[in-house]
Amino acid sequence: MLKENINDTIAAISTAVGEGGIGIVRLSGKKALSIADKVFFGKDGKKPSGYKTYTTHYGWITGEKKEDIVDEVILTVMLKPRSYTREDIVEINCHGGIVATRAVLERLLANGARLAEPGEFTKRAFLNGRIDLAQAEAVLDIIRAKTDSALKLSVEQLKGGLSKGINKLRSSLLSVLSGLEASIDFPEEGSSGLQPELRKKISASLAYCDQALDNAKSAQVFREGIHAVICGRPNVGKSSLLNALLKKERSIVTPVAGTTRDAIEEIIDIRGIPVRIVDTAGILEPRDLIEKKAVERSGKQIASADLVILVFDASKKLSQEDSGLIKKLVKKNCIAVINKIDLPNRIDRKKLSPVFKRIVDLSAKKNRNIGALEQAIADSVYKGEVFKAEFSLVSNLRHMNALRKAQKLIAEALNSLDNKLPLEFISQDLKEAVSLLDDILGKEFSSELLDRIFRDFCIGK
């Protein structure tokens, strides 16, 4: 059983809390129009229940008495089934701000609406068959998108790009199952002639899973981003480098070594990848308790990083601190940055080349060659390749886990076919694989699964 009663008419504020030019209060359900009739007084004198779908009207939200004006509003009517939830929807555009939007919402609740649960509008869109579960999850991804690439990926998923690929895979497996079931039910007709065709279809299905999962990790980066850490000994230009990447002054830059005492964190868009980049305190032999704590925090940031940007000073020879950091970072995904190339060169690059696959020469202060570092960061994540195929849409961890299990079952089915095991074994593996694909699309679901997916949505979506 679902926790919420889907027969209720629900209402919620759909815009962010705070001051703004416009606030939107959304109402959805079978009583949406009758509730709107009770609280809206249109300048044309008509009631919302008399308006045509997808029309907008000027008027006022009134209190218990019509002469008590709550707010001046624009009201839009969207009749079922051509609405977000496939229910009657009324959206009220009122003045932005906490007081105005709450006052409008309270009038709706006082006249028979229930406050929506988080994500309940989108959940109803799923339950009413307008979108599948993968598309519903894409709505939250769109809201959370940190870069244009992440947004495009999520929009393609909302349009059904992932669902189309999963449905195609599902149809192929069902076709195989149909042939298997016929052979099981009518064994006297034999299955030897069917085997080449079955093998071809199962192999194609396995290839789709392989390709999708190969691309999934890189595609997930567009959604989740990466954790990158700028590190190095004091005064090599780490803070200047962060400022250059951000294209604004975020870190304090001085000639005094050790200015940065604590990690400074920002999120930036690098070639479409959301990068949570951290400028850490310089790694040195601490002179006091504060520096000791700062160095410890830097070490923790480096340990948890997906990518480390190790900065060297081109105008100075490699020091013991540099050598110590190189040894610690041998097994990390790392880019070596030789900074201050505008100064006379004294660094020995020959000692760096055998250790680092990626070395970038730049001047953070003069803003020279920053683009090369951005490209190196992108290359370290997905080798500079832009994913446009349907395979790149598998970026949600839930989808990845389900597809990985389906991949294993399809591979086992293929192995059983090649080893001439009973057809029942093959059929069972493929049925379980289809069930996992159904989980992705929401053809099979539990209330616990829906609660887990929609609990992170805002109340008005």
N, C-alpha and C positions, 0 to 999 in steps of 0.2 A: 504493500500500500504506500502511496505517496503521502508525505507529511502534509502537504498543502491540499486544500479542496479546489480542484481545477474548475469547479462550477461557480466559485466565488468571483465577484468582480473586484479586481485589484487596482490599486493606485499607488503611485510613488513619484517622488521628485527625480527627474531623469538628468538634470544638469548638476555640475559640481557645486558643492557647498561653498558659499562665499558671495561677495558682491559681484554683480555683472549686469550687463545691459538687459539680458533676457534670462528668465528661468522657465523651464518646461516641466509641467506636471502631467503625467501620463495616466490614463484610465483605460482598462481593458476588461471585457467580459460582457455577458448577456445583458447586464443592467447598466452598461456604460452610458447609453443614450438617455435612459430614464433618470439616472443620477444627474447627468449634465443638464437635463431639463429643469431640475429643481434648483440649480445654483447659477445658471447662466442666463443673463438678460441681454439679448442681442439688440443692436441698434435697429435692425430691420423688424423687430418685434416677433420673430419666429423662434421656435424651439429647436435645439440641436437634433431631435428625433425627426424633424421635418427637412433637414438639410440633405443634399445629395452627397454621395461619397467623394472624398478628395476635394472638399470645398473648405474655404477659410472665411471666418466671420468675426467681425469686430463687436465688442460688447463689454459687459462687466460681470464679474463674479460677485454675487450678492450674499449678504448674511441671512439670518433667519427672516428678517424683514427685507423686502425688495429695495427699500430706500437705503438700507445699510450697505454701502459699496465696500467690498473687500479689496478689489483691484480692477484696473482697466486691463483687458486681455484681448488676445486673438485666439479664437478657438478653431481647431481643425477636426473634421470628422472623417474617419476611414472605416468604411463598413466591411464586414466579413463577406467573402473569405479573402479579399484582396487587401490584407493588412499584415503587419509584422507578426501578429500572433494567430492570424486567421479567425480572430474574434472582432467584434465591434470595438474600435479604439477611438478615444477622444483625447486629443493633446491640447493642453492649455498653455499658451505662451503668455506669461505674466512678467512683471518687472523682476529683474534679478535681485538676489539678496535673500537672506535667511528668513526674515519676517514675512515678506510677501509670498514666497513659495510655500512656506509652512501654513500660512493662513488659507491659501487656496486648497492645499492638500487636506487640511482639517475639515473644510467644508465638504469635500468629497467623502471623507471617512464618516462624517456625521450623517451623511445621507445614504449610507448602505455599502460603501466600498470597504475593502479590507486592505491594510498596508501590505504591499507585495514583499515576498521574501527575496533575498539576494538572487539575481538572475532569473526570477520567475517569469518575466516577459519572454526571455529567450527560451526558457524551459517549455513554455506553452507553445512557442513556435515549433519546437521539436515534437512535443507530444501531439500536436495537431497536424503533424505531417508536412509542414512547410519546408523544413530543413531536416537533415539527418544529424546525428550526434557529432560527427566530425565537423560539420559546418557550424554547429552551435558553439563548439570549442574555439572555432576560428574567430567568433565575435570577441571573445576575451583577448585573443591574440592581437586583434586589430586595436583594441583599446590600449593594450600594453606595448604596442610596437614602438621601438626606440629609434628606428632608422627607416628610410624609404624602402630599402630592400625587405626589411621585416614586414612592413606594411603590405607591400606587393605580394609577398608570400602568403600572408594571412588572407588577403582579399581573394587570391586565387583559390584558396581552400574554402572560403565562404561561398564562392561561385560554384563550388562542386568539383574542382580539379582533382583533389585527392579522392573524393567519393567515386568519381568516374573511373579512376584507375583501380580502386579496390573492388568496385562492382564488376569491372571487366575480369579481374582475377577470379572473383567469386563465381561468375558465370562459367568461366573456363573449367573450374573445379567441379561445378555442378554438372557440366556436360560429361566430364570424365566419370563422375559418380553414376550418372544415368546409364552409361555403357557398362560399368562394372555391375550395377544392380541387375541389368538384363542378363549378363553372363552368369551371375549367381543364381538367378531365378530359373534360367533355362540352360543348365550346364551341358545338356545333350548337344547343343548347337556349337559348343567349343568356343574357346577364347583366343586361340593362337593367332587368328587373323586380325583380332582386335588389338593385340598387344602393341604393334608399331605405332598405331594412331594414339593409343593411350599414353605411350611413352613420350611421344612428341608433345602432347598437351601438358603432361605433368612436368616435363623438362622446361617448357616455356613458362609455366607458372613459377617454377623454382627460379628461373632466370630473372623474372620480374622481382621476386622477393630479394634476390641477391643484389640487383641493381638499386632497388629502393633503399635497402639497408646500407649499402656502400655510400650512398649520398646522404643518408639521414643524419649522420654526425655533423657533416659540414652544414647541412641545411638547418640543423638545430642551432648552430652558432648564430644564424640570422635572428632567431627568436630570443635566445638566452644571452648571447654575447659572450665575451671572454674576459677573464681577469688578467690584466697585464700590469707588471710592476717595473718601474724604473728604479734601478739601483746602481751603486758604484761608491767609490770612496768620496770623502767630502770635497766639494769645490770643483767637481768635474763638469758641472753644468746641468745637473738633473732637473732642477727647478726651471731653468731657462728652457730646457727641452719640453717639459710639460706645458709651459706657457706657449711655446711655438706650436705644439700639437693642438692646443685648445684655441689658438689664435686670439688669446687674451691673456692678461696678467692675472694669474690665479695664485701662483706661489711667489713669495718674497725672494728677490734675488739680490745678493750683496757679495762683495769680494771676500767676506769673512767666511771661513770654512765652518760648517756645522750650523748654518742658519736654520735649516729645516730640522726640527726636533721631533715632529710627529708626522704620520702618514697623511698625505693630502690626496683626496679621491675625487675623480670626476668621471662622467660618462661621455664619450665622444663617438662620433660616427666616422669610421675609417673604411672607405670603400664599401659602404653598406653594412659593415659589421659593427654592432654596438660593443664598444670596448670600455670596460670599467678600468680606468688607468689610475695607478697609484704612484705618487712621488714619495719615496721613502727617505728617511734620514740616512746620511752618509755612513757607510760601514767603516768604523775606525775603532781603535783601542779606546774605550770610554774613559773620559777624564773625571766624570762625576756620576752620581746616581741617575740623574735625568738622562744623560747620554747613554747610560747602560740600558735603561728602559726603552729608549728610542731605538737602539740597535737591536734589542730583543724583538721589538715589534716589527722592525724591518725584516728580520729573519723569518718571522711567522708569515708575513705577507709574501715573501719570496717562496716559501715552502708550499703555499696554497695556490700560487699563480699558475695560470695556463701558459703564460708567456712572460719571459723575463727580458727586459731591455737593459743590458749591462753597458754603462757609459764609461768611456775612457777619455782622458785629456790628451789630445794630440800633441800638445806643447811640452809634455813631460814624459819621462821614461816610465815604464811599467814598475810599479812599486810592489812591496810585499803584500800590501792589502789587495792590489789588483790580482796578483797571483793566487792569493787565498780564495778570492771570489771566483776566479776561473775554475779552480779545482772543485769548489762546491757546486758549480752550475753545469758541470760536464754532462749530467744526465737530464737536464732541464731543456725544454724548448726555449731557445735563447737567441737573441739578436745582439751582436756586438755593435755599439755605436762609438765611433771615434769622433768626438766633439772638438770644437775649437780649431777647425782646419784653417781658419783665417789667421792663426798664429803660426810662428815657425815650428816645423814638424820635428819632434824628438822621439816619438813612439816607434817601437820596433814591431811593424806589422807581421813580420815573419813568425813571431811568437803567438800571434792570434789566428793566423790562417789555418793551421792544422786543427784548431779546436772548434772554430765557429764556421758554420756553413753560410751564414749571412752576416756580412760586415758592411756597415753603412757609414760613409764619411760625410760629416755635415757640420754646419755652424749654427747652433740654436740661437745664439745672440744675433747673428746676421740673417737668420731665417733662410739659410742656404741648404738645399737638398733635403728639406723636410718631406717633400713628396716621395723621395726614394725610401725613406723610413716607413711612411704610410703604406707603400706598396709591399715592402718587406713584411710588415705586420699582416697584411692581407694574404700574402703568399704563404706565410707560416701557418695560416688557418686552413685555407682551401686552395692553395697553389694558384691563386689568381683566376680560377675558373668561375664563371658566372653560371649558376644553375638555373635553367629555364624549363627543363623537362618536368613531367609530372612526378618523377621520382623524388625531386627535391621537396615536394610537399609533405613527405613523411618526416616531420620535425618534432612532433609531439611525443613525449616519453611514453605515454600510454599506447599510442599507435605503434611506436617502435617495438615495445615489449610484445604486443599482440602479434605483430608481423614477424618478429623473430621466432616466436613459438610456432607460428604457422609455417615458416620456412623450414624449421626442423622436422615438422610432421610431413611436409611435402617431400623433403629429402628422404625420409624413412619410407614413404610410400613408393618412391622411385626405386629405392634399394630393394624393397620387397618384390616389386615387379620384375626387376632384373634377376633376382634370385628365385623366381618362380614360386614364391610363397603363396598361400591361399589368398584368393581375391578379397575375402572378408577382412584380412589384415589391412590391405591397401585401402579398402572402402572406409574402415574405421578411422584411419589416420586422416584421410581427406575430409571426412565429416567433421572431425575435430578442428581441422584447419579452417573450414567454412564457418564454423561456430565462432572462431576467433575473429574472422573478418566481420562477422555480424556484430561482434562487440564493438569494433571500430565505428561502424555505421550506426550503431544503436538499434539494430533490428532485434537484438536481445539485450535487455538491461534490467538492473535492479534499482530499487529506490536508493540503496547505499551508493551505487555508482553515480547516479544523478546528483545526490547530495554532495559527493566528493568533487564532482566537476563544477557544479554551479555555486558552491559556497564562496568561491573567490570573486564572483561577479559583484558589481555594485547593485544596490537595491533597485535602481530605476532602469536596469537593462534587461 
